[in-house]
């Protein structure tokens, strides 16, 4: 997953993320990683527009966003 985080951060491109929220629900969003360290991510969610800080452990899965094959 860190490969997708780095891709989003370096190319300023959205990725699809599935993560667990603080209240235990699972969300799937398109988001751009703005900052990253070993334990946390700062992401900008496209819809609805909002910024979140997530624990890397809460992210269940990542993939390229629709119509993005990661060729850049």
DAZIFEN-V494628 format. One record per helix or strand of 2 or more residues. SS is the DSSP state (H for helix, E for strand). FROM is the first residue (numbers start at 0). LEN is the number of residues. If there is no record, write none. Layout:
BEGIN
SS,FROM,LEN  SS,FROM,LEN
END
This chain:
BEGIN
H,1,10  E,14,6  E,25,11  E,39,6  E,49,6  H,55,3  E,58,6
END
